Amino acid sequence: MKNNPNKLWIAVIALGWAFDFLFWKQAPGANFAIFAMLCVTAAFYLLMNDGLRPHRTTLILIPLFIFFAAVTFIRAEPMTVFLAYTFTLFTMTLLTVTFLGGRWIQYTIADYVAKGVMLLASLIGRPVTFSLDAKKAQTEAEIKTAKFNLWPILRGLLIALPIVAIFASLLASADVVFGQRLGDFVELFKLENLPEYIFRVIYILFIAYALAGVVLHAASESKDEKLTSDDKPMIPAFLGFTESAIVLGSVVILFALFVIVQFQYFFGGHANINVEGYTYSEYAVKGFGELVTVAFFSLFMLLGLNAITKRETESQRKIYSGLGVALVALLLVMLFSAYQRLGLYEAVYGFSRLRTYTHVVLYWIGTLLVATIVLEITHKERYFTFALLVASFGFAISLPIVNVDAFIVRQNIAHEIKSVTTSGNSGSSRVEGEDNFDEQYLTQLSDDAVPALVTAFKEKSVSTDLHEQVGASLACVRYDREQEKREYSWQSFNFARFNADNALTSVDKNLDEYEIIKEDWTAKVVTPSGEEFQCSTYYYD
């Protein structure tokens, strides 16, 4: 790129303009994915055109990048979209810092910190040093060639400007449509728009400068010749084996006693809970958070001890590994207990976003614990960061696959149908949680939930009461969308919104039977049978 620096600057300025075109006064949607794809494509072109080929291990990141970029405009649930944005940017960062080396699988936390600091330094200073070096390299070539003269171009423009203006005014008089277009063009150059143009030019140049730093960093600093983990540990082992063994052994004994109680008390059946006077939900809430906290801090305690404990003989290494494996195995049992507690709570109150996140993350914490056992047995603890990265990727990938808000709708409706059926067959009223189907909560969910709600609304097998509750939710959602009255351009296209619009259109006539009554700060819906339900959204005049 030093031989032809203009190629780099033209590319990054074009990307800066693309950012302005895609995002200025536009809602988030397909624009983020398009811009991210343009950045990665342009960077690969510039680097490969310079003879720099990505390492084959680096290419593993490309499918992950494409997946997360696509999720940003396929789903609408907030956590799913947030993680999609985060991991899109993270995979782009990894592509930058490991483009030539490809050793990102071996990175430790210290490597990630070091690579991040180096990338930040490149964003700030490397475009300047590149420009100075390129100018110095081209000085001698410029002396041997004829200098480019800008004055003839300026004189030509000055002569052409009045001539073009005269012809333009005549053509505008000859054609009304052309005159309107010309007027719109001249309108752009009004002085009142000048601050906006200056601001936009500044951030376009800022983005171009930062992207130049990213490309230059990938070209010169991504070889991964030496990782932080290749050197001696940042903190040398200073704690004796005896001390660590006592700490680990004590915790293992405590956890073992707890697990024994769990087997006698919790795993023995639901009846054991009632003996102590707890309801299912009270018991679940009482212990779930504490168990997850214990698992989290115990795992990092083990990792900390791994880093600072001296193990001088083979027998010490085996004993320490055995205690570590026992600790993690007990954590797995405790994690299963936490999972059971969460199941009790969901059995009564159904699913919410937080419960769904927790449900999914427990699987990946369990996977991380199993990986920790394997790494401890094989003495490859340095790969724990990679295992943590895989678990993080797995959680972020799981949410869009599960489709959180649609999942909540399906599960809660199925739970309600089951509760009604059970109480009907037994001839008695439902137990705790009888009125826990919350149609108002469903109106707070994102566009991802709308197709699932419409499917349930069309289902013939649901009871009349449930049908009207779902219909009330949809009527509130439709009313809320009508109040928004926002037009979206193609830059803001989102599949979730598109699918929700189509789903609502398919039941428009049915929802017309539901009357919306606007109150002071909110609205309520009256069903065909006369039932009233409150919409969750607040409206301001």
Backbone torsions as a table, in degrees:
resi	resn	phi	psi	omega
1	MET	NA	-21.2	178.5
2	LYS	-64.5	-32.8	-179.8
3	ASN	-70.9	-25.3	179.9
4	ASN	-141.7	70.8	-176.2
5	PRO	-64.4	-25.1	-179.3
6	ASN	-60.8	-30.4	179.2
7	LYS	-61.0	-42.7	178.1
8	LEU	-65.0	-48.3	-175.4
9	TRP	-67.2	-37.6	177.3
10	ILE	-63.1	-41.9	-178.4
11	ALA	-64.8	-46.8	-175.3
12	VAL	-73.0	-33.2	176.2
13	ILE	-67.7	-37.9	175.8
14	ALA	-62.4	-38.1	177.3
15	LEU	-67.1	-38.7	176.2
16	GLY	-61.5	-41.9	177.0
17	TRP	-65.8	-39.4	178.4
18	ALA	-60.6	-39.0	176.7
19	PHE	-60.3	-45.8	179.2
20	ASP	-62.3	-43.3	-178.8
21	PHE	-64.8	-37.8	-175.2
22	LEU	-82.8	-30.2	-169.5
23	PHE	-113.4	-20.4	-175.1
24	TRP	-64.0	117.0	179.6
25	LYS	58.1	32.6	178.7
26	GLN	-121.3	142.0	174.7
27	ALA	-74.0	152.7	177.2
28	PRO	-60.5	143.2	179.4
29	GLY	-175.8	-130.0	179.6
30	ALA	-67.4	-17.7	-176.2
31	ASN	-59.4	-38.4	-179.7
32	PHE	-64.3	-46.9	-179.5
33	ALA	-63.2	-41.2	179.7
34	ILE	-62.8	-45.6	-179.2
35	PHE	-64.9	-42.8	179.0
36	ALA	-61.1	-43.1	178.2
37	MET	-63.9	-40.2	177.9
38	LEU	-62.3	-42.3	-179.9
39	CYS	-62.6	-48.6	-178.1
40	VAL	-65.8	-42.4	179.5
41	THR	-62.6	-46.2	179.7
42	ALA	-63.7	-41.5	179.6
43	ALA	-63.6	-44.8	178.6
44	PHE	-62.0	-40.4	-179.9
45	TYR	-63.1	-48.0	-178.3
46	LEU	-62.8	-43.0	-177.6
47	LEU	-70.7	-46.2	-178.4
48	MET	-70.9	-30.4	175.6
49	ASN	-68.0	-21.5	176.4
50	ASP	-91.4	8.0	178.9
51	GLY	84.7	11.9	-179.2
52	LEU	-100.2	117.7	-177.4
53	ARG	-104.4	137.3	178.7
54	PRO	-69.4	146.6	175.5
55	HIS	-66.5	146.1	-176.1
56	ARG	-62.2	-31.0	177.4
57	THR	-68.9	-32.0	177.9
58	THR	-63.6	-33.5	-177.3
59	LEU	-64.7	-19.0	176.9
60	ILE	-60.5	-28.5	-176.8
61	LEU	-73.4	-20.4	-175.4
62	ILE	-62.0	-50.0	177.8
63	PRO	-59.3	-37.3	178.3
64	LEU	-64.6	-43.1	178.3
65	PHE	-60.2	-46.0	-179.1
66	ILE	-62.9	-42.1	-179.1
67	PHE	-60.9	-52.0	-176.4
68	PHE	-67.3	-37.1	177.7
69	ALA	-62.3	-40.0	179.9
70	ALA	-67.5	-37.4	-178.2
71	VAL	-61.7	-29.3	-177.3
72	THR	-60.2	-24.5	177.5
73	PHE	-122.0	11.9	174.7
74	ILE	-100.9	-38.7	179.3
75	ARG	-106.1	163.2	179.6
76	ALA	-127.7	-11.1	-179.0
77	GLU	-63.1	130.4	-168.6
78	PRO	-55.7	-49.5	-178.3
79	MET	-64.7	-41.5	178.8
80	THR	-59.9	-46.0	-178.7
81	VAL	-68.4	-41.1	178.5
82	PHE	-59.1	-46.7	178.7
83	LEU	-65.8	-34.0	177.9
84	ALA	-63.9	-45.8	176.1
85	TYR	-60.8	-46.4	-176.2
86	THR	-61.4	-47.6	-176.3
87	PHE	-77.3	-23.1	171.3
88	THR	-64.0	-48.4	178.8
89	LEU	-66.0	-36.3	180.0
90	PHE	-66.3	-43.5	178.7
91	THR	-66.7	-34.8	175.3
92	MET	-64.0	-39.2	177.2
93	THR	-65.0	-44.2	177.9
94	LEU	-61.9	-40.9	176.6
95	LEU	-58.4	-36.7	-178.5
96	THR	-71.0	-48.5	-170.8
97	VAL	-81.2	-14.0	-177.3
98	THR	-127.8	22.3	-174.2
99	PHE	-56.3	-48.9	-176.3
100	LEU	-90.7	-32.0	-174.8
101	GLY	-85.4	-44.5	177.3
102	GLY	71.0	22.3	-176.7
103	ARG	-100.0	25.0	-176.1
104	TRP	-63.1	-24.0	178.0
105	ILE	-64.7	-28.3	-178.0
106	GLN	-92.0	-0.7	-178.3
107	TYR	-63.2	141.2	168.1
108	THR	-103.1	178.2	178.7
109	ILE	-60.7	-38.1	178.3
110	ALA	-62.2	-37.4	178.0
111	ASP	-65.0	-41.3	179.2
112	TYR	-62.5	-41.6	178.8
113	VAL	-64.1	-46.6	-179.0
114	ALA	-63.2	-44.0	179.9
115	LYS	-64.4	-38.3	179.4
116	GLY	-64.6	-41.6	178.9
117	VAL	-64.7	-42.2	179.0
118	MET	-64.2	-40.0	178.8
119	LEU	-65.1	-41.4	178.3
120	LEU	-61.8	-40.9	177.9
121	ALA	-63.4	-38.6	178.7
122	SER	-66.3	-38.4	178.2
123	LEU	-60.1	-35.5	-175.7
124	ILE	-82.9	-46.2	-169.2
125	GLY	-110.5	-23.8	-171.4
126	ARG	-66.8	-37.6	177.2
127	PRO	-58.7	-35.6	179.3
128	VAL	-67.2	-49.7	-179.6
129	THR	-63.7	-35.3	177.5
130	PHE	-63.3	-44.3	-179.5
131	SER	-63.7	-41.6	179.0
132	LEU	-65.1	-43.3	179.1
133	ASP	-64.7	-41.8	-179.6
134	ALA	-65.6	-39.4	179.0
135	LYS	-65.8	-40.4	178.6
136	LYS	-65.1	-39.3	-179.1
137	ALA	-69.3	-27.8	-176.7
138	GLN	-93.6	-6.0	-177.1
139	THR	-59.0	-47.6	-177.6
140	GLU	-65.1	-39.2	179.3
141	ALA	-67.2	-34.3	-179.6
142	GLU	-68.8	-30.8	179.1
143	ILE	-67.1	-37.4	-177.0
144	LYS	-77.6	-18.9	-177.9
145	THR	-108.0	160.5	179.2
146	ALA	-67.3	136.2	-179.2
147	LYS	-71.3	141.7	178.7
148	PHE	-74.3	127.1	-176.5
149	ASN	-103.7	117.6	-177.0
150	LEU	-84.8	-21.5	-172.2
151	TRP	-62.5	-40.8	178.1
152	PRO	-58.2	-36.6	179.3
153	ILE	-66.1	-43.8	179.3
154	LEU	-63.6	-42.5	178.3
155	ARG	-63.2	-40.7	178.1
156	GLY	-62.2	-40.5	179.1
157	LEU	-66.3	-40.4	179.0
158	LEU	-64.2	-37.0	178.5
159	ILE	-72.5	-39.9	-174.8
160	ALA	-73.2	-29.2	-173.2
161	LEU	-58.8	-51.7	179.5
162	PRO	-66.5	-33.6	179.2
163	ILE	-64.8	-46.7	178.6
164	VAL	-62.4	-38.0	-179.5
165	ALA	-63.7	-41.6	179.3
166	ILE	-63.7	-48.9	-179.5
167	PHE	-63.9	-37.6	179.7
168	ALA	-63.5	-41.1	179.9
169	SER	-66.3	-37.3	177.7
170	LEU	-66.8	-42.6	179.4
171	LEU	-67.2	-33.7	177.7
172	ALA	-66.0	-36.0	176.4
173	SER	-70.3	-29.7	-177.2
174	ALA	-78.0	-25.3	-176.0
175	ASP	-140.0	121.3	-176.6
176	VAL	-64.0	-43.2	-178.4
177	VAL	-62.5	-44.9	178.4
178	PHE	-62.6	-38.9	177.9
179	GLY	-61.4	-39.9	177.8
180	GLN	-65.2	-43.0	178.8
181	ARG	-63.0	-40.8	179.4
182	LEU	-65.8	-39.7	177.1
183	GLY	-62.8	-40.3	177.2
184	ASP	-62.8	-38.6	179.9
185	PHE	-65.7	-44.4	178.8
186	VAL	-65.0	-32.7	179.8
187	GLU	-59.4	-30.3	-179.0
188	LEU	-61.4	-26.4	-172.5
189	PHE	-98.2	17.3	176.2
190	LYS	-66.0	145.8	-175.1
191	LEU	-64.9	-28.6	-178.4
192	GLU	-66.3	-20.3	177.5
193	ASN	-88.6	-3.7	-174.8
194	LEU	-60.1	-44.5	178.6
195	PRO	-58.9	-39.4	179.0
196	GLU	-63.3	-44.0	-179.8
197	TYR	-63.7	-40.1	179.1
198	ILE	-62.7	-45.5	179.1
199	PHE	-59.8	-44.8	-177.9
200	ARG	-66.2	-40.6	177.3
201	VAL	-62.8	-38.6	-179.3
202	ILE	-64.2	-47.8	-177.5
203	TYR	-73.7	-25.7	173.3
204	ILE	-63.6	-45.2	179.2
205	LEU	-67.4	-36.3	178.4
206	PHE	-63.8	-45.9	178.7
207	ILE	-63.1	-42.3	178.7
208	ALA	-60.6	-42.4	179.5
209	TYR	-62.6	-45.9	-179.7
210	ALA	-64.0	-42.2	179.8
211	LEU	-65.6	-35.6	175.1
212	ALA	-61.1	-41.3	177.1
213	GLY	-62.3	-38.7	178.5
214	VAL	-63.2	-48.7	-178.5
215	VAL	-63.3	-42.8	-179.4
216	LEU	-66.8	-35.1	177.0
217	HIS	-64.5	-44.6	178.8
218	ALA	-62.5	-32.8	-177.7
219	ALA	-74.6	-29.7	-171.5
220	SER	-122.9	-18.6	-173.0
221	GLU	-122.4	14.8	-174.7
222	SER	-109.9	23.7	-175.0
223	LYS	-79.7	-17.3	179.7
224	ASP	54.6	38.5	-178.5
225	GLU	-63.6	-34.7	-178.8
226	LYS	-145.1	126.3	178.0
227	LEU	-99.4	159.9	177.2
228	THR	-60.1	-35.3	-178.5
229	SER	-72.8	-12.0	177.3
230	ASP	-75.1	-23.6	179.5
231	ASP	-84.0	-175.0	174.5
232	LYS	-66.8	153.2	179.9
233	PRO	-54.8	143.2	179.3
234	MET	-60.7	-35.6	176.7
235	ILE	-118.8	107.7	-178.9
236	PRO	-64.4	148.9	179.2
237	ALA	-62.1	126.4	-177.6
238	PHE	-130.4	-12.3	-177.5
239	LEU	-93.2	133.3	-178.5
240	GLY	-67.5	157.3	-179.6
241	PHE	-62.6	-39.5	-177.2
242	THR	-60.7	-47.1	-179.1
243	GLU	-61.1	-46.1	-179.3
244	SER	-65.3	-39.5	180.0
245	ALA	-63.2	-38.8	178.4
246	ILE	-65.1	-43.2	179.8
247	VAL	-62.7	-50.6	-178.9
248	LEU	-63.5	-43.9	-179.1
249	GLY	-62.0	-40.3	179.4
250	SER	-63.7	-44.2	-179.8
251	VAL	-66.3	-39.8	179.0
252	VAL	-61.5	-42.8	179.2
253	ILE	-63.2	-44.4	179.1
254	LEU	-60.2	-47.1	-179.7
255	PHE	-64.3	-36.8	179.9
256	ALA	-64.8	-41.6	177.6
257	LEU	-63.0	-42.0	178.9
258	PHE	-61.9	-43.1	-179.0
259	VAL	-64.7	-37.9	177.9
260	ILE	-60.6	-43.9	177.5
261	VAL	-62.6	-39.2	179.8
262	GLN	-61.1	-42.9	-179.8
263	PHE	-64.4	-39.5	-178.8
264	GLN	-75.4	-33.5	-168.0
265	TYR	-103.9	-49.9	-174.3
266	PHE	-90.1	-49.9	-176.9
267	PHE	-73.8	-8.5	-179.1
268	GLY	-75.4	-10.0	178.0
269	GLY	130.4	161.9	-176.8
270	HIS	-66.8	-26.5	-178.0
271	ALA	-61.2	-30.8	-179.3
272	ASN	-63.4	-29.9	-179.1
273	ILE	-69.7	-41.7	-177.2
274	ASN	-67.0	-28.5	179.5
275	VAL	-60.4	-37.6	-177.9
276	GLU	-85.2	-0.4	175.4
277	GLY	88.2	14.4	178.5
278	TYR	-101.1	141.2	167.6
279	THR	-79.9	166.8	179.7
280	TYR	-56.5	-50.1	-174.7
281	SER	-66.0	-39.6	179.0
282	GLU	-63.3	-41.2	-179.9
283	TYR	-66.6	-40.3	-178.6
284	ALA	-65.5	-48.0	-178.6
285	VAL	-65.8	-36.0	-177.2
286	LYS	-58.5	-39.5	-170.9
287	GLY	-114.6	-15.0	-171.8
288	PHE	-62.1	-52.7	-177.2
289	GLY	-60.9	-40.3	-179.4
290	GLU	-64.8	-39.5	-179.2
291	LEU	-66.4	-42.2	178.5
292	VAL	-65.5	-39.2	178.1
293	THR	-63.1	-43.4	178.0
294	VAL	-61.1	-44.3	179.9
295	ALA	-61.9	-42.9	-178.1
296	PHE	-62.9	-52.9	-175.4
297	PHE	-72.6	-29.8	177.5
298	SER	-66.4	-40.1	179.2
299	LEU	-62.4	-44.1	-179.5
300	PHE	-75.2	-25.2	171.3
301	MET	-63.8	-42.8	178.7
302	LEU	-62.5	-43.0	179.4
303	LEU	-65.0	-39.3	177.8
304	GLY	-64.3	-43.7	177.7
305	LEU	-64.4	-36.3	176.6
306	ASN	-56.6	-38.5	-174.6
307	ALA	-76.7	-28.1	-170.9
308	ILE	-113.1	-0.5	-175.3
309	THR	-93.1	133.3	175.1
310	LYS	-81.6	129.7	174.5
311	ARG	-130.9	95.7	-168.6
312	GLU	-91.0	-22.8	-179.1
313	THR	-121.3	164.4	179.6
314	GLU	-64.4	-38.5	-179.7
315	SER	-65.5	-37.5	177.1
316	GLN	-65.1	-40.3	178.8
317	ARG	-63.8	-40.6	-179.6
318	LYS	-67.7	-43.5	-179.9
319	ILE	-63.4	-44.8	-179.2
320	TYR	-62.6	-44.4	178.7
321	SER	-62.5	-39.7	179.2
322	GLY	-62.2	-43.4	177.6
323	LEU	-64.5	-40.1	178.9
324	GLY	-63.6	-43.7	179.4
325	VAL	-64.5	-41.6	178.9
326	ALA	-62.1	-42.5	179.4
327	LEU	-60.7	-47.6	-177.5
328	VAL	-68.0	-36.7	178.1
329	ALA	-62.7	-41.4	177.3
330	LEU	-66.6	-36.0	176.3
331	LEU	-62.1	-36.6	177.2
332	LEU	-62.0	-41.3	178.2
333	VAL	-64.7	-42.5	179.0
334	MET	-65.7	-35.8	177.1
335	LEU	-64.9	-38.8	176.6
336	PHE	-63.9	-37.5	176.0
337	SER	-61.9	-42.2	177.9
338	ALA	-62.9	-39.0	178.4
339	TYR	-63.2	-41.5	178.3
340	GLN	-63.3	-40.7	179.3
341	ARG	-63.4	-42.2	177.8
342	LEU	-62.0	-38.5	177.8
343	GLY	-62.4	-38.4	177.0
344	LEU	-61.8	-43.4	-178.7
345	TYR	-65.5	-43.5	179.5
346	GLU	-66.1	-31.0	-179.4
347	ALA	-64.6	-27.4	-179.2
348	VAL	-94.5	-46.5	-170.9
349	TYR	-106.1	-2.5	-179.5
350	GLY	77.8	-165.6	-174.9
351	PHE	-102.9	146.6	168.3
352	SER	-129.1	177.6	179.3
353	ARG	-61.7	-46.7	-177.6
354	LEU	-62.0	-42.5	179.5
355	ARG	-65.8	-35.9	178.6
356	THR	-68.5	-43.9	176.2
357	TYR	-56.0	-47.0	-177.0
358	THR	-63.9	-41.2	178.8
359	HIS	-56.2	-46.6	-177.8
360	VAL	-71.1	-43.8	-174.6
361	VAL	-66.0	-28.5	179.1
362	LEU	-62.4	-37.0	176.9
363	TYR	-60.7	-42.1	-176.3
364	TRP	-77.6	-29.1	171.9
365	ILE	-65.2	-41.8	176.3
366	GLY	-60.5	-42.1	177.6
367	THR	-62.3	-40.8	178.2
368	LEU	-63.9	-38.7	178.5
369	LEU	-65.4	-41.9	177.3
370	VAL	-62.0	-43.3	177.9
371	ALA	-61.8	-36.7	178.6
372	THR	-63.3	-40.3	176.9
373	ILE	-61.3	-46.5	-179.3
374	VAL	-62.2	-44.1	-179.6
375	LEU	-65.9	-35.8	178.7
376	GLU	-67.1	-42.6	-179.0
377	ILE	-67.1	-38.8	-177.5
378	THR	-88.8	1.9	179.4
379	HIS	58.0	42.1	177.4
380	LYS	-122.6	49.7	-176.5
381	GLU	-62.0	-22.3	-178.0
382	ARG	-63.8	-18.9	180.0
383	TYR	-88.3	8.6	179.2
384	PHE	-61.6	-38.5	179.5
385	THR	-59.9	-39.4	177.9
386	PHE	-66.3	-40.7	177.5
387	ALA	-62.1	-40.6	176.9
388	LEU	-63.9	-38.7	178.0
389	LEU	-64.5	-42.7	179.2
390	VAL	-62.7	-43.0	178.7
391	ALA	-63.2	-39.4	178.6
392	SER	-65.7	-45.9	175.9
393	PHE	-59.2	-42.8	-178.5
394	GLY	-60.9	-43.3	178.6
395	PHE	-63.5	-45.3	-178.7
396	ALA	-66.1	-32.3	177.9
397	ILE	-75.2	-34.1	-175.9
398	SER	-65.6	-39.5	-174.5
399	LEU	-59.9	-49.0	178.0
400	PRO	-67.4	-29.0	177.4
401	ILE	-69.1	-44.0	177.6
402	VAL	-65.4	-33.2	-175.0
403	ASN	61.2	76.7	-165.0
404	VAL	-50.6	-54.4	-174.8
405	ASP	-67.0	-38.8	175.6
406	ALA	-65.2	-38.1	177.5
407	PHE	-61.2	-43.5	179.8
408	ILE	-61.0	-44.3	179.4
409	VAL	-60.6	-50.1	-177.5
410	ARG	-62.2	-44.9	-177.1
411	GLN	-67.3	-43.9	-177.5
412	ASN	-69.0	-36.4	176.9
413	ILE	-69.2	-42.0	177.0
414	ALA	-62.3	-39.4	178.2
415	HIS	-63.8	-40.3	179.3
416	GLU	-66.8	-42.4	178.7
417	ILE	-61.4	-43.0	-179.7
418	LYS	-64.7	-41.2	-179.7
419	SER	-63.8	-43.2	179.6
420	VAL	-64.2	-43.4	-179.5
421	THR	-63.1	-43.8	-178.6
422	THR	-64.1	-46.1	-179.6
423	SER	-67.5	-32.6	178.5
424	GLY	-68.6	-41.2	-179.4
425	ASN	-69.4	-34.1	-177.6
426	SER	-83.1	-15.4	-180.0
427	GLY	74.8	13.6	179.9
428	SER	-124.8	166.0	178.2
429	SER	-71.8	159.7	-178.0
430	ARG	-72.6	157.5	178.8
431	VAL	-78.8	-171.2	-179.4
432	GLU	-47.2	134.5	-178.0
433	GLY	99.5	8.6	-176.3
434	GLU	-55.8	-42.5	-176.0
435	ASP	-105.2	28.7	-174.1
436	ASN	-87.2	-1.4	173.2
437	PHE	-72.4	117.1	-171.3
438	ASP	-110.2	93.9	179.6
439	GLU	-67.3	-27.2	178.5
440	GLN	-68.0	-37.8	178.2
441	TYR	-61.8	-35.9	-178.8
442	LEU	-64.0	-28.6	178.4
443	THR	-72.6	-16.9	179.9
444	GLN	-85.0	-10.0	-178.0
445	LEU	-76.2	168.3	-175.6
446	SER	-81.0	-178.0	177.9
447	ASP	-60.2	-21.4	178.0
448	ASP	-59.4	-28.2	-175.4
449	ALA	-81.3	-21.7	-171.6
450	VAL	-61.5	-49.3	178.9
451	PRO	-58.4	-37.1	178.1
452	ALA	-67.3	-38.4	176.5
453	LEU	-63.8	-42.2	179.6
454	VAL	-64.7	-41.1	177.4
455	THR	-59.3	-44.7	178.5
456	ALA	-66.2	-36.4	179.6
457	PHE	-64.8	-33.9	179.8
458	LYS	-82.9	-12.8	-177.0
459	GLU	-66.9	125.5	-176.2
460	LYS	-78.6	-21.2	-172.5
461	SER	-82.3	-12.4	-177.7
462	VAL	-75.2	156.1	-179.9
463	SER	-69.3	162.6	179.7
464	THR	-62.3	-41.5	179.8
465	ASP	-61.5	-47.0	-179.7
466	LEU	-66.3	-39.1	178.3
467	HIS	-58.1	-42.4	-178.1
468	GLU	-74.4	-32.2	176.0
469	GLN	-64.1	-44.9	177.8
470	VAL	-64.9	-41.8	177.7
471	GLY	-61.1	-38.7	177.3
472	ALA	-63.0	-41.9	177.3
473	SER	-60.2	-45.8	-179.7
474	LEU	-65.7	-38.3	178.4
475	ALA	-62.7	-40.0	177.2
476	CYS	-65.3	-42.2	179.5
477	VAL	-62.5	-44.6	180.0
478	ARG	-63.3	-43.3	179.8
479	TYR	-62.5	-42.3	179.2
480	ASP	-60.7	-41.7	179.8
481	ARG	-68.1	-35.0	177.8
482	GLU	-68.1	-34.4	178.9
483	GLN	-70.0	-30.9	-178.4
484	GLU	-65.9	-42.8	175.8
485	LYS	48.6	51.0	-178.7
486	ARG	-113.0	133.3	176.1
487	GLU	-95.0	135.9	-178.9
488	TYR	-111.5	135.0	176.3
489	SER	-82.7	174.1	-178.8
490	TRP	-65.0	-26.9	178.4
491	GLN	-62.6	-28.6	-177.2
492	SER	-98.8	14.9	-178.0
493	PHE	-58.9	137.2	178.7
494	ASN	-140.3	127.3	-177.7
495	PHE	-62.6	-36.9	-179.4
496	ALA	-62.0	-44.2	178.3
497	ARG	-66.2	-40.4	178.5
498	PHE	-61.0	-46.0	179.2
499	ASN	-66.7	-37.9	178.9
500	ALA	-65.1	-42.1	178.1
501	ASP	-59.9	-46.4	-179.9
502	ASN	-64.1	-40.7	-179.6
503	ALA	-64.5	-44.3	179.5
504	LEU	-65.4	-37.8	178.7
505	THR	-60.6	-34.6	-177.4
506	SER	-68.9	-17.8	-179.9
507	VAL	-121.4	19.7	-178.0
508	ASP	-54.5	-47.5	-176.8
509	LYS	-63.9	-38.1	178.6
510	ASN	-67.0	-39.1	-178.0
511	LEU	-74.3	-17.1	176.7
512	ASP	-64.1	-20.2	179.1
513	GLU	-75.5	-12.7	-179.7
514	TYR	-96.4	122.3	-176.4
515	GLU	-90.5	129.8	176.5
516	ILE	-98.5	126.8	178.2
517	ILE	-116.3	115.1	-179.9
518	LYS	-82.9	129.6	178.2
519	GLU	-106.5	-165.0	-174.5
520	ASP	-58.8	-53.6	-174.7
521	TRP	-120.2	-4.8	-177.2
522	THR	-146.9	-164.2	179.4
523	ALA	-144.1	156.1	174.3
524	LYS	-129.5	159.5	-178.3
525	VAL	-120.0	138.6	177.4
526	VAL	-109.7	122.5	-176.6
527	THR	-79.0	167.0	178.7
528	PRO	-56.1	-29.1	-179.7
529	SER	-87.1	-1.8	177.8
530	GLY	99.0	-1.9	177.3
531	GLU	-70.0	144.4	179.4
532	GLU	-112.8	136.1	177.7
533	PHE	-132.3	142.3	-178.5
534	GLN	-88.2	133.3	171.5
535	CYS	-77.7	149.6	-173.7
536	SER	-85.1	-20.3	-173.2
537	THR	-82.2	140.2	175.0
538	TYR	-94.6	137.9	-177.7
539	TYR	-116.4	138.7	-178.9
540	TYR	-119.0	132.6	-180.0
541	ASP	-78.6	NA	NA
